[in-house]
């Protein structure tokens, strides 16, 4: 690949990234989509390639169709349009990354960018998160003396969702072999990855999100279990369970009374009310949903349930269902389950090839998606927020890794019948860093 072609492809993925951020963080506009379209065409045309096909295509097509249907049925088109554009930006980020990250070097760059993004969000968290929304347990409120520098702050639960999604990536790479790196490079890499894990872990702790704690523990333990000896992983698992039990007992002892809890968004009683309303809404609008972003407005008008401080259905799956109906929910679940399958396949295959670097990326992404799905049981996580594109980028990394082990890797070999490892001697070629920009 010539330097000019390489430069143009970097410009292309950069324009896609700018467009995705534009649509996610600012109001929807033709400018953002202009960046996305131009960047995507540059990525494809520079190398004269067609868009790649992925196992998620049909599920994402159904999801996009239901988002379009959402615009037709909504009572608040100005609200729904913003949410539909955010979903579209996330899908654009997914396909942009999958079509760009088609070699080993770019996969590494994409994983490093996601880890760096997680660290950046964690470092900004003190001044962009509304810490007054955090529960008054575990950590005293007097600790949160951070100046709020944005007019539209991030909810602690949303920050927790981003941390549980991105934290396993640097953790898996921290626990993976360092390959052929020199002593100084190995130490620097360990320090950088360890620092990333520490910063994101501290911010997750500060959010006081109980769902985030459970999801983060599961994601982290999954990485440790697949990276270390099972004996030590079992000991660590038991320790985390014991510590979690103590924390939840302490947090439960400070729960509000039943009547107060029914209107407190941090309580189980409140979530039961929200979920009951969401289930009624899904039963009444099963095929189309009520329109993306309109759950609270419809709940107030039709179901006498009003909540202005903690918006949403407080469940990823119920939120998708009331937004896009049962077809949209089926498409979302199919996309998530296929992502888990692709990540598990990539992790297993790269392990057989003794490719520790890429296996760590696949394992970290797998653990992050698992953690996000667990957190989604009790909150709608990054759906319908300005950070809604981040999970799609992680899913894009998973898909690119899966395509690498099944299609793109020049060192891949067919499996011998009855053999547990790929046939042929090729492990040295897989770990060769010279397999980069082609």
Long-range contacts (C-beta under 8 A, 24 or more apart in sequence): 1-47, 1-437, 1-438, 5-46, 5-47, 6-437, 8-42, 8-46, 9-42, 9-43, 9-46, 9-47, 9-100, 11-39, 11-42, 12-38, 12-39, 12-40, 12-41, 12-42, 12-43, 12-46, 12-100, 13-39, 13-43, 13-96, 13-97, 13-100, 14-39, 15-39, 15-42, 16-40, 16-43, 16-92, 16-93, 16-96, 16-100, 17-93, 17-96, 19-89, 19-92, 20-89, 20-90, 20-92, 20-93, 20-96, 20-389, 21-389, 22-89, 23-85, 23-86, 23-88, 23-89, 23-92, 24-86, 24-89, 24-90, 24-386, 24-387, 24-388, 24-389, 25-386, 27-82, 28-81, 28-82, 28-85, 28-86, 32-89, 36-89, 36-92, 36-96, 39-96, 40-92, 40-95, 40-96, 40-99, 43-96, 43-99, 43-100, 44-99, 49-99, 51-95, 51-99, 52-98, 52-99, 52-102, 52-403, 54-98, 54-399, 54-403, 55-338, 55-341, 55-342, 55-399, 55-402, 56-94, 56-335, 56-338, 56-339, 56-395, 56-399, 59-331, 59-332, 59-334, 59-335, 59-338, 60-91, 60-94, 60-331, 60-335, 62-327, 62-328, 62-330, 62-331, 63-87, 63-91, 63-324, 63-328, 63-331, 63-332, 63-335, 64-88, 64-91, 66-288, 66-289, 66-324, 66-325, 66-327, 66-328, 66-331, 67-292, 67-324, 67-328, 69-288, 69-324, 69-325, 70-288, 70-289, 70-291, 70-292, 70-323, 70-324, 70-328, 71-291, 72-288, 73-285, 73-288, 73-289, 73-290, 73-291, 74-290, 74-291, 74-292, 74-294, 75-290, 75-291, 75-294, 75-297, 75-298, 76-291, 76-293, 76-294, 76-297, 79-291, 79-292, 79-293, 79-294, 79-297, 80-291, 80-292, 80-293, 80-294, 82-293, 83-292, 83-293, 83-323, 83-384, 84-292, 86-384, 86-385, 86-386, 86-388, 86-389, 87-292, 87-388, 89-388, 89-389, 90-388, 90-389, 90-391, 90-392, 90-393, 91-392, 93-389, 93-392, 93-393, 93-396, 94-392, 94-393, 94-395, 94-396, 94-399, 95-396, 96-396, 97-393, 97-396, 97-397, 97-400, 98-396, 98-399, 98-400, 98-403, 101-396, 101-397, 101-400, 102-400, 102-403, 102-404, 102-408, 103-404, 103-408, 103-435, 103-436, 103-437, 103-438, 104-358, 104-404, 104-409, 104-433, 104-435, 104-436, 105-436, 105-437, 106-400, 106-437, 107-358, 107-361, 107-397, 107-400, 107-401, 107-404, 108-357, 108-361, 110-396, 110-397, 110-400, 111-169, 111-173, 111-361, 111-364, 111-365, 111-397, 114-166, 114-169, 114-393, 114-394, 114-397, 115-166, 115-169, 115-170, 115-173, 115-193, 115-196, 116-196, 117-166, 117-390, 118-162, 118-163, 118-166, 118-167, 118-169, 118-170, 118-196, 118-200, 119-170, 119-195, 119-196, 119-199, 119-200, 121-159, 121-162, 121-163, 121-166, 121-203, 122-163, 122-199, 122-200, 122-202, 122-203, 123-199, 125-154, 125-159, 125-203, 125-206, 128-153, 128-154, 129-153, 129-154, 129-155, 129-156, 129-159, 129-207, 130-154, 130-155, 130-156, 131-156, 131-206, 133-309, 133-310, 134-206, 134-207, 134-208, 135-208, 135-210, 135-251, 135-266, 136-254, 137-208, 137-250, 137-251, 137-254, 138-208, 138-247, 138-250, 138-251, 139-205, 139-206, 139-208, 144-206, 154-387, 155-310, 156-206, 156-207, 156-208, 156-209, 157-207, 157-209, 157-211, 157-212, 157-379, 157-381, 158-381, 158-382, 158-385, 158-387, 159-203, 159-207, 160-204, 160-207, 160-209, 160-211, 160-212, 160-216, 160-375, 161-209, 161-212, 161-372, 161-375, 161-379, 161-381, 161-382, 161-387, 162-382, 162-387, 162-390, 163-200, 163-201, 163-203, 163-204, 163-207, 163-212, 163-216, 164-204, 164-212, 164-215, 164-216, 164-219, 164-368, 164-371, 164-372, 164-375, 165-368, 165-369, 165-371, 165-372, 165-382, 165-390, 165-391, 165-394, 166-200, 166-368, 166-390, 166-394, 167-197, 167-200, 167-201, 167-204, 167-216, 167-219, 167-220, 167-368, 167-371, 168-219, 168-220, 168-222, 168-223, 168-363, 168-364, 168-365, 168-366, 168-367, 168-368, 168-371, 169-361, 169-364, 169-365, 169-368, 170-196, 170-197, 170-200, 170-364, 171-197, 171-220, 171-223, 171-224, 171-364, 171-367, 172-223, 172-227, 172-360, 172-361, 172-363, 172-364, 172-367, 173-357, 173-360, 173-361, 173-364, 175-223, 175-224, 175-227, 175-228, 175-360, 176-227, 176-356, 176-357, 176-359, 176-360, 177-356, 179-356, 179-357, 179-431, 180-431, 180-433, 209-375, 209-379, 210-248, 210-251, 210-378, 211-374, 211-375, 211-377, 211-378, 211-379, 212-375, 213-244, 213-247, 214-244, 214-374, 214-375, 215-371, 215-372, 215-374, 215-375, 216-371, 217-244, 218-370, 218-371, 218-374, 219-367, 219-368, 219-370, 219-371, 219-374, 220-367, 222-363, 222-366, 222-367, 222-370, 222-371, 223-363, 223-364, 223-367, 226-347, 226-363, 227-360, 227-363, 265-307, 265-309, 265-310, 265-314, 270-310, 271-314, 271-378, 273-305, 274-305, 274-307, 274-312, 274-313, 274-314, 274-315, 275-313, 275-314, 275-315, 275-318, 277-303, 277-305, 277-313, 278-313, 278-315, 278-318, 278-319, 278-321, 278-322, 279-318, 281-322, 282-318, 282-321, 282-322, 282-325, 282-326, 285-322, 285-325, 286-325, 286-326, 287-325, 287-326, 287-327, 288-324, 288-325, 289-321, 289-322, 289-323, 289-324, 289-325, 289-328, 290-322, 290-323, 291-323, 292-323, 292-324, 292-384, 293-323, 293-384, 295-319, 295-322, 295-323, 298-322, 312-379, 312-380, 312-384, 313-380, 314-378, 314-379, 314-380, 315-376, 315-377, 315-378, 315-379, 315-380, 316-373, 316-375, 316-376, 316-377, 316-379, 316-380, 316-381, 316-383, 317-376, 317-377, 318-380, 319-380, 319-383, 319-384, 320-383, 323-383, 323-384, 335-395, 336-369, 336-373, 339-369, 339-395, 339-398, 339-399, 340-366, 340-369, 340-370, 342-398, 342-399, 342-401, 342-402, 343-369, 343-398, 343-401, 343-402, 345-402, 345-405, 345-406, 346-398, 346-401, 346-402, 346-404, 346-405, 349-405, 349-406, 350-401, 350-405, 352-420, 352-421, 352-422, 353-405, 353-411, 353-412, 353-422, 353-426, 353-427, 353-430, 354-427, 354-430, 354-431, 355-427, 355-430, 355-431, 356-431, 357-431, 358-401, 358-404, 358-405, 361-397, 361-401, 362-398, 362-401, 365-394, 365-397, 365-398, 365-401, 366-398, 368-394, 369-394, 369-395, 369-398, 410-435, 411-435
